[in-house]
Structure formats: structure tokens, C-alpha cells
Amino acid sequence: MQKEPPKIRLIREQLLSDDWYILKKYTFALLRRDGKWQEMSREAYDRGNGAVILLYNKAQKTVVLTRQFRLPVYINGHCGLLIEAAAGLLDNETPEKRIVEEAQEETGFTVSAPEKIFEAWMSPGSVTEKLFFFIAEYSHQDRLNGGGGLHEEGEDIEVLEWPFAKAMAAIKSGEIQDAKTIMLLQHLALNSVFTGGV
């Protein structure tokens, strides 16, 4: 049973940046559970909503992943190359339509029947983005090209086809550290998509 939403008074919003996406500072009052109003300020980064998809081949027990450079991760002390499931922003399209386009751009595979499995807020303390999670079965006949992303958007994506067992081991070893990818791989494992073991 869902609780009644909190009572909020928006006092002020200030645009801090509108360069890449939108960063604003909000001052608001929140009615606390003890009945008192508390004023506070928070910054929120609005980059729109996104979608992510994990392609899997049941017969081969493989998954399609990508590897690309991520500047924020590099700034935080990582080498910057992250292994991920294909993902992208919706850009005012439906999640289903956009994720089919994104999968083809990044991996080179065409997807005919993406299955939405859930939605999740990935960093709700500071980012407005909601992510729509999909899985889809693929075969080698579905591969149109080598993928790699869009050059004009600065994408230089390596496409990886890994055994599912290797991908799961990569979570444990720390080779895969991307949250959305871990969630999708765990979904396949929890729902026994690869029957008969991995």
C-alpha cells in the first residue's frame, strides 16, 4: 500500500547550468513526519529519462555488452572504460522505440521484441533520471553491422559477446561495476533464463 505523498512547498529555483543538460538549485520546505516544516536546498541534474537493454542468447548462454570511456568515472579514479549493457536517453521517444534504436547503434544487433522488466531511479539524491530496463533474445542473424555507436556523438564503443558465466564472474571480480548492467545480469540469473546452469 502506497503512502500519501509528502507535502512540499517550492520556494525558489535557480538555474545553475544549461550547457550539456540542466542543473538547478531548488529551495523548498518539507512537512516532516513530526508536523513541522523544514526548509532546505538541493541541486538536481535533469538529463531526461533513459533506457537500457541486455541482449542474451539462450542457446549459446551468451550476452552482448559494450565497453566505452566514461569521463565521470575516470575523474573518480577509475581507468574510465566501463563494461555496460547498451543504453541511452529517450530523447522524447517511447522507451521501447528508443531502446531498439540504441541497441542497433551501439551493438549492431536489431531487436524486434524488447521485454520491459522494470523501472528504477538510478541516483535519486541528485539526478532526475528514471531508467527503463529491457532484455531481449538475439541470434547472429540479427546482427546488421559492427555497432560502435555514433561517431558524431563522440561514441567509440567496443562490442563484447561474452558467456553469461564470464559476465557474472566479472561482477564478482569488479571488472563489471556499472549498476544498470549488474541489475540486468542479476535479473537473468534470478529468473533462470539460462536453464541447465551457466
LOROBA-487127 format. One line per 5 residues: number of its first residue (from 1); their letters; for each residue x, y, z negated of N, C-alpha, C. Coordinates in Angstrom, 1 decimal. Last residue first. Example, Ala and Ser with C-alpha at 12.3 -4.5 7.8 and 13.67 -1.06 7.14 Angstrom:
2> SA> 12.8/-2.2/-7.1/13.7/-1.1/-7.1/12.9/0.0/-7.9 | 13.2/-5.7/-7.8/12.3/-4.5/-7.8/13.2/-3.3/-7.8
% end
This chain:
198> VGGTF> 24.9/-22.3/16.0/25.6/-21.3/16.9/27.1/-21.8/17.1 | 21.9/-24.3/15.9/23.2/-23.8/15.4/23.9/-22.9/16.4 | 19.5/-25.0/16.9/20.5/-26.0/17.0/21.9/-25.5/16.6 | 18.5/-21.9/18.5/18.2/-23.2/17.7/19.3/-24.2/18.0 | 18.9/-18.8/18.3/19.7/-19.9/18.9/19.5/-21.2/18.1
193> VSNLA> 17.0/-17.6/16.6/16.9/-17.5/18.1/17.7/-18.6/18.8 | 16.4/-17.5/13.9/16.8/-18.8/14.5/16.6/-18.7/16.0 | 16.0/-15.2/12.6/14.9/-15.7/13.3/15.2/-17.0/14.1 | 18.5/-14.5/11.6/17.4/-14.8/10.6/16.2/-15.5/11.3 | 20.0/-14.1/14.0/20.3/-15.2/13.1/19.2/-15.5/12.1
188> LHQLL> 18.7/-11.9/15.1/18.8/-13.1/15.8/19.1/-14.3/14.9 | 19.1/-10.1/13.0/17.8/-10.4/13.3/17.8/-11.8/14.1 | 21.9/-9.8/13.0/21.3/-10.5/11.9/19.8/-10.9/12.2 | 22.1/-8.4/15.4/22.7/-9.7/15.3/22.1/-10.5/14.1 | 20.7/-6.0/14.6/20.2/-6.8/15.7/20.8/-8.2/15.7
183> MITKA> 22.4/-5.0/12.5/21.0/-5.3/12.3/20.4/-6.2/13.3 | 24.8/-4.6/13.9/24.7/-5.6/12.8/23.3/-6.0/12.5 | 24.0/-2.5/15.5/24.4/-3.8/16.1/24.3/-4.9/15.1 | 23.5/-0.5/13.7/22.4/-1.0/14.5/22.7/-2.3/15.2 | 26.1/-0.2/12.5/24.9/-0.6/11.7/23.8/-1.2/12.6
178> DQIEG> 29.2/-1.3/13.4/28.1/-0.5/13.8/26.8/-1.0/13.2 | 31.4/-2.9/13.1/31.0/-2.1/12.0/29.8/-1.2/12.3 | 33.1/-5.7/14.0/31.9/-5.0/14.3/31.4/-4.3/13.0 | 35.4/-6.4/12.5/35.6/-6.0/13.9/34.3/-5.3/14.4 | 34.9/-7.4/10.0/35.0/-6.0/10.1/35.2/-5.5/11.5
173> SKIAA> 34.5/-10.1/9.6/35.9/-9.6/9.7/36.0/-8.1/9.7 | 31.7/-10.2/9.7/32.4/-10.6/8.5/33.8/-10.1/8.5 | 31.3/-9.5/12.4/30.7/-8.7/11.3/31.5/-9.0/10.0 | 32.6/-11.5/13.7/33.2/-10.2/13.8/32.5/-9.2/12.8 | 30.9/-13.7/13.4/32.2/-13.7/12.7/32.9/-12.3/12.7
168> MAKAF> 28.9/-12.9/15.1/28.6/-13.0/13.7/29.9/-13.0/12.9 | 30.4/-13.1/17.6/29.8/-11.8/17.1/29.5/-11.8/15.6 | 31.0/-15.8/17.6/32.1/-14.8/17.6/31.5/-13.5/17.1 | 28.4/-16.9/17.9/29.2/-17.2/16.7/30.3/-16.2/16.5 | 27.6/-16.0/20.4/26.9/-15.4/19.2/27.8/-15.7/18.0
163> PWELV> 30.3/-15.2/22.7/29.5/-16.2/22.0/28.9/-15.6/20.7 | 30.0/-12.1/24.6/30.6/-12.9/23.5/29.7/-14.0/23.1 | 30.8/-9.9/26.9/29.8/-11.0/26.7/30.5/-12.0/25.8 | 31.1/-6.4/27.0/31.6/-7.7/26.4/30.5/-8.7/26.4 | 32.1/-3.7/28.8/31.0/-4.6/28.6/31.7/-5.9/28.1
158> EIDEG> 33.2/-0.5/28.0/33.6/-1.8/28.3/32.5/-2.8/27.9 | 32.5/2.7/29.2/32.1/1.6/28.4/32.6/0.3/28.9 | 32.7/5.7/29.1/33.7/4.8/29.7/33.5/3.5/28.8 | 30.9/8.7/29.7/30.9/7.4/29.2/32.0/6.5/29.9 | 30.5/11.3/30.5/31.7/11.0/29.7/31.8/9.6/29.2
153> EEHLG> 28.4/11.7/32.1/28.2/11.9/30.7/29.4/11.6/29.8 | 29.4/11.0/34.5/29.1/12.4/34.4/28.8/12.7/32.9 | 29.6/8.2/34.3/30.8/9.0/34.3/30.5/10.4/34.0 | 27.5/6.2/32.4/27.5/7.3/33.4/28.8/8.1/33.2 | 28.3/2.7/31.9/27.8/4.0/31.6/27.9/5.0/32.7
148> GGGNL> 29.1/0.0/32.4/30.2/1.0/32.1/29.7/2.4/31.8 | 28.2/-2.3/35.0/27.8/-1.4/33.9/28.9/-0.3/33.7 | 28.7/-3.8/37.2/29.5/-4.0/36.1/29.2/-3.1/34.9 | 25.4/-4.9/38.3/26.7/-4.3/38.6/27.5/-4.5/37.3 | 23.2/-6.6/37.8/23.2/-5.8/39.1/24.6/-5.3/39.4
143> RDQHS> 22.3/-9.6/36.4/23.4/-8.6/36.5/23.5/-7.9/37.8 | 20.5/-11.6/36.4/20.0/-10.3/36.0/21.1/-9.2/36.1 | 21.9/-14.0/36.7/21.1/-13.5/37.9/20.6/-12.0/37.6 | 22.6/-14.6/34.1/23.6/-13.9/35.0/23.0/-13.4/36.3 | 20.0/-13.5/31.9/20.7/-14.5/32.6/21.7/-13.8/33.6
138> YEAIF> 18.6/-12.6/28.7/19.2/-12.3/30.0/19.8/-13.5/30.6 | 16.1/-11.4/26.5/16.9/-12.5/27.0/17.4/-12.1/28.4 | 16.3/-8.7/24.2/15.8/-9.3/25.5/16.7/-10.4/25.9 | 15.2/-6.5/21.6/16.0/-7.6/22.1/15.4/-8.1/23.4 | 15.2/-3.3/20.0/14.7/-4.2/21.0/15.7/-5.4/21.2
133> FFLKE> 14.3/-0.6/17.9/15.1/-1.8/18.1/14.5/-2.8/19.1 | 14.5/2.8/17.8/13.6/1.7/18.2/14.5/0.5/18.6 | 15.2/5.2/15.3/15.7/4.3/16.3/14.7/3.1/16.5 | 14.9/8.6/14.7/14.3/7.3/14.4/14.8/6.4/15.6 | 16.7/11.4/13.5/16.6/10.4/14.5/15.9/9.1/13.9
128> TVSGP> 17.5/13.5/11.8/16.0/13.2/12.0/15.7/12.0/12.9 | 19.9/13.2/9.3/19.6/13.1/10.7/18.2/12.8/10.9 | 20.3/13.1/6.5/20.8/14.3/7.3/20.4/14.3/8.7 | 19.2/10.9/5.3/19.6/12.0/4.4/20.0/13.3/5.2 | 18.7/8.9/7.1/17.6/9.8/6.8/18.0/11.0/5.9
123> SMWAE> 20.0/7.4/9.4/20.7/8.2/8.4/19.8/9.3/7.9 | 18.1/5.7/10.7/19.5/5.3/10.5/20.3/6.1/9.5 | 15.0/4.3/10.4/15.7/5.6/10.2/17.2/5.2/9.9 | 13.6/2.0/12.7/14.3/2.3/11.5/14.9/3.7/11.6 | 11.4/-0.6/13.9/11.9/0.8/14.0/12.6/1.1/12.7
118> FIKEP> 11.5/-3.8/15.7/11.2/-2.9/14.5/11.7/-1.5/14.8 | 11.3/-5.1/18.1/11.2/-5.9/16.9/11.0/-5.0/15.7 | 10.2/-5.3/21.5/10.4/-4.4/20.3/10.3/-5.2/19.0 | 11.7/-6.8/24.1/10.8/-7.1/23.0/11.1/-6.2/21.8 | 11.7/-6.2/27.6/12.3/-5.9/26.3/11.2/-6.2/25.2
113> ASVTF> 11.7/-7.6/30.4/10.7/-7.7/29.3/11.4/-7.5/27.9 | 13.7/-7.0/32.2/12.3/-7.0/32.6/11.3/-7.0/31.5 | 16.7/-5.5/32.8/15.9/-6.0/31.7/14.5/-5.9/32.1 | 19.8/-5.9/34.4/18.5/-5.4/34.5/17.6/-6.2/33.4 | 23.1/-5.0/33.4/22.0/-6.0/33.4/20.7/-5.3/33.6
108> GTEEQ> 25.0/-3.1/33.0/24.9/-3.6/34.3/23.8/-4.7/34.5 | 25.4/-1.8/30.5/25.8/-3.2/30.6/25.8/-3.8/32.1 | 24.6/0.9/30.9/25.7/0.5/30.0/26.3/-0.9/30.3 | 22.4/1.0/32.7/23.5/1.9/32.8/24.8/1.4/32.1 | 20.8/-1.1/31.7/21.3/-1.2/33.0/22.5/-0.3/33.2
103> AEEVI> 20.1/0.0/29.2/20.8/-1.3/29.3/21.4/-1.5/30.6 | 18.8/2.4/29.9/20.1/2.4/29.2/20.8/1.1/29.3 | 16.5/1.4/31.1/17.5/2.3/31.9/18.8/2.2/31.2 | 15.3/0.1/29.0/15.6/-0.6/30.2/16.7/0.1/31.0 | 15.0/2.2/27.2/16.0/1.2/26.9/16.3/0.3/28.1
98> RKEPT> 13.0/3.8/28.4/14.4/4.3/28.3/15.4/3.2/28.0 | 10.7/2.2/28.3/11.3/2.7/29.6/12.7/3.1/29.5 | 10.4/1.9/25.5/10.5/0.7/26.4/11.2/1.1/27.7 | 10.2/4.6/24.5/11.3/3.7/24.1/11.5/2.5/25.1 | 9.4/6.9/27.0/9.0/5.9/26.1/10.2/5.1/25.7
93> ENDLL> 11.2/10.1/27.2/10.6/8.9/27.8/10.2/7.9/26.7 | 12.7/12.2/26.1/11.3/12.4/26.4/10.6/11.3/27.2 | 15.2/10.9/25.5/15.1/12.0/26.5/13.7/12.1/27.0 | 16.1/8.8/23.8/14.9/8.6/24.6/14.7/9.7/25.7 | 19.6/7.9/23.7/18.5/8.7/23.3/17.3/8.6/24.3
88> GAAAE> 20.8/4.4/23.4/20.8/5.8/23.9/19.6/6.6/23.4 | 22.7/1.4/23.7/21.7/2.3/23.0/21.8/3.6/23.7 | 23.8/-2.0/23.4/23.5/-0.9/24.3/22.5/0.0/23.6 | 25.7/-2.7/20.4/24.6/-3.0/21.3/24.3/-1.8/22.2 | 29.2/-2.2/20.0/27.8/-1.9/19.8/26.9/-2.6/20.8
83> ILLGC> 32.3/-1.5/18.7/31.6/-2.6/19.4/30.1/-2.4/19.0 | 34.2/1.5/19.0/33.2/0.7/18.3/32.6/-0.3/19.2 | 37.1/3.1/18.6/36.5/2.2/19.5/35.5/1.3/18.7 | 38.3/4.5/16.5/37.3/5.2/17.3/36.6/4.3/18.3 | 39.9/3.8/14.5/40.6/4.0/15.8/39.6/4.6/16.8
78> HGNIY> 38.9/5.8/11.6/38.8/4.6/12.4/39.6/4.8/13.7 | 38.8/8.3/10.3/39.9/7.4/10.0/39.9/6.1/10.8 | 36.8/10.1/11.1/36.7/9.5/9.7/37.7/8.4/9.5 | 37.3/10.6/13.7/37.6/11.7/12.8/37.6/11.1/11.3 | 36.2/8.2/14.8/37.7/8.5/14.9/38.1/9.5/13.8
73> VPLRF> 33.5/8.7/14.4/34.2/7.5/13.8/35.7/7.7/13.7 | 33.1/10.9/16.1/32.9/11.0/14.7/33.5/9.9/13.9 | 33.8/9.7/18.8/34.6/10.7/18.1/34.4/10.8/16.6 | 34.0/6.6/20.0/33.1/7.4/19.2/33.9/8.4/18.4 | 34.4/4.6/22.9/35.0/5.5/21.9/33.9/6.4/21.3
68> QRTLV> 33.0/1.3/23.1/33.3/2.6/23.6/33.8/3.5/22.5 | 31.8/-1.8/24.2/32.9/-1.1/23.4/33.1/0.2/24.0 | 28.9/-3.8/23.9/29.7/-2.8/24.6/30.8/-2.3/23.6 | 27.5/-7.1/24.5/27.8/-6.0/23.6/28.6/-5.0/24.5 | 25.4/-9.8/24.8/26.1/-8.8/25.6/26.3/-7.5/24.6
63> VTKQA> 25.8/-13.2/23.6/25.2/-11.8/23.5/26.0/-10.9/24.3 | 25.1/-16.7/23.9/25.9/-15.5/24.0/25.1/-14.3/23.9 | 24.1/-19.3/24.3/24.4/-18.8/23.0/25.4/-17.7/23.0 | 23.3/-20.3/26.8/24.7/-20.2/26.6/25.1/-19.8/25.2 | 20.5/-20.3/26.3/21.2/-21.5/26.7/22.7/-21.4/26.5
58> KNYLL> 20.0/-17.6/25.5/19.7/-18.7/24.6/20.5/-20.0/25.0 | 21.5/-14.7/25.6/21.3/-15.8/26.5/21.2/-17.1/25.6 | 20.6/-11.3/24.9/21.1/-12.6/24.5/20.7/-13.7/25.5 | 21.1/-7.9/24.2/20.8/-8.9/25.2/21.4/-10.2/24.7 | 19.7/-5.5/22.2/20.7/-6.6/22.2/20.2/-7.6/23.2
53> IVAGN> 19.2/-2.0/22.2/18.8/-3.3/22.7/20.0/-4.3/22.6 | 17.8/1.0/21.0/18.9/0.1/21.1/18.4/-1.3/21.5 | 16.9/4.5/21.1/16.5/3.0/21.2/17.8/2.2/21.4 | 16.0/7.6/19.4/16.7/6.7/20.3/16.2/5.3/20.3 | 15.0/11.1/19.1/14.9/9.6/18.8/15.7/8.8/19.8
48> GRDYA> 17.0/14.1/18.5/15.9/13.3/19.2/16.0/11.8/18.7 | 18.7/15.3/16.9/19.2/14.9/18.2/18.2/14.1/19.0 | 19.0/17.4/14.4/18.0/16.9/15.3/18.6/16.6/16.6 | 20.1/17.5/11.1/20.6/17.4/12.5/19.5/16.7/13.4 | 19.6/19.6/8.4/19.1/18.4/9.2/19.5/18.6/10.6
43> ERSME> 20.4/20.5/5.1/20.7/20.7/6.5/20.2/19.4/7.2 | 18.5/21.9/2.4/19.1/20.7/3.0/19.4/21.1/4.5 | 17.8/23.2/-0.8/18.1/23.5/0.6/18.8/22.2/1.1 | 15.0/23.6/-3.1/16.3/23.1/-2.7/16.5/23.4/-1.3 | 12.9/24.0/-6.0/13.4/24.5/-4.7/14.7/23.9/-4.4
38> QWKGD> 10.3/22.1/-7.4/11.8/22.3/-7.4/12.2/22.8/-6.0 | 7.5/22.1/-9.5/8.0/22.4/-8.2/9.5/22.7/-8.3 | 6.3/19.5/-11.6/7.0/20.7/-11.4/7.5/20.9/-10.0 | 5.2/16.9/-11.9/4.3/18.0/-11.7/4.9/19.4/-11.6 | 6.9/14.8/-12.0/6.6/15.3/-13.3/5.6/16.6/-13.2
33> RRLLA> 7.5/14.4/-9.3/6.5/13.5/-10.0/6.1/13.9/-11.3 | 7.6/17.6/-7.7/8.2/16.4/-8.3/7.1/15.6/-9.0 | 7.2/19.2/-4.8/6.5/18.9/-6.1/6.9/17.6/-6.6 | 9.7/21.1/-3.4/9.1/19.8/-3.5/8.4/19.7/-4.8 | 10.4/23.7/-1.2/10.0/23.4/-2.5/9.3/22.0/-2.5
28> FTYKK> 13.2/24.6/0.9/11.8/24.1/0.7/11.6/23.8/-0.8 | 15.1/25.5/3.6/14.9/25.7/2.2/13.4/25.4/1.9 | 17.2/24.0/6.0/15.9/24.2/5.5/15.9/24.5/4.0 | 19.2/24.6/8.7/19.2/24.6/7.3/17.8/24.9/6.8 | 19.8/22.6/11.7/19.1/23.7/10.9/19.3/23.5/9.4
23> LIYWD> 21.1/21.9/14.8/21.4/21.8/13.4/20.7/23.0/12.7 | 20.5/20.2/17.8/20.0/21.3/16.9/20.3/21.0/15.4 | 23.3/19.4/20.0/21.9/19.2/19.6/21.5/20.3/18.5 | 25.2/21.3/21.0/25.1/19.9/21.6/23.6/19.4/21.3 | 24.2/23.9/20.1/25.1/23.7/21.1/25.0/22.3/21.8
18> DSLLQ> 22.9/25.3/18.0/22.1/24.8/19.1/23.0/24.5/20.3 | 23.1/25.7/14.5/23.8/25.4/15.8/22.8/24.9/16.8 | 21.5/26.8/12.6/22.9/26.9/12.4/23.7/26.6/13.7 | 18.6/28.4/11.9/19.3/27.7/12.9/20.8/27.9/12.7 | 16.7/28.0/9.0/17.8/28.8/9.6/18.5/27.9/10.7
13> ERILR> 13.6/28.3/7.4/14.5/27.5/8.2/15.5/28.4/8.9 | 11.8/28.4/4.3/12.7/29.1/5.3/13.4/28.0/6.1 | 9.9/26.9/2.9/10.1/28.3/2.5/10.8/29.1/3.7 | 7.5/24.6/2.8/8.6/25.0/3.6/8.8/26.5/3.4 | 6.5/22.6/0.3/6.3/24.0/0.8/7.6/24.4/1.5
8> IKPPE> 5.0/19.4/-0.1/6.2/20.2/0.3/5.7/21.6/0.7 | 4.1/16.5/-1.8/3.7/17.9/-1.5/5.0/18.7/-1.3 | 4.5/13.2/-0.3/4.8/14.2/-1.3/4.3/15.6/-0.8 | 1.7/11.0/0.5/2.9/11.7/0.9/3.2/12.9/-0.1 | 0.7/8.2/-1.5/0.4/9.6/-0.9/1.6/10.3/-0.6
3> KQM> 2.0/5.0/-0.5/1.8/6.1/-1.5/1.4/7.4/-0.8 | 0.6/2.1/1.0/1.5/3.3/1.1/1.0/4.4/0.1 | 0.8/-1.2/0.0/0.0/0.0/0.0/0.9/1.3/0.0
% end
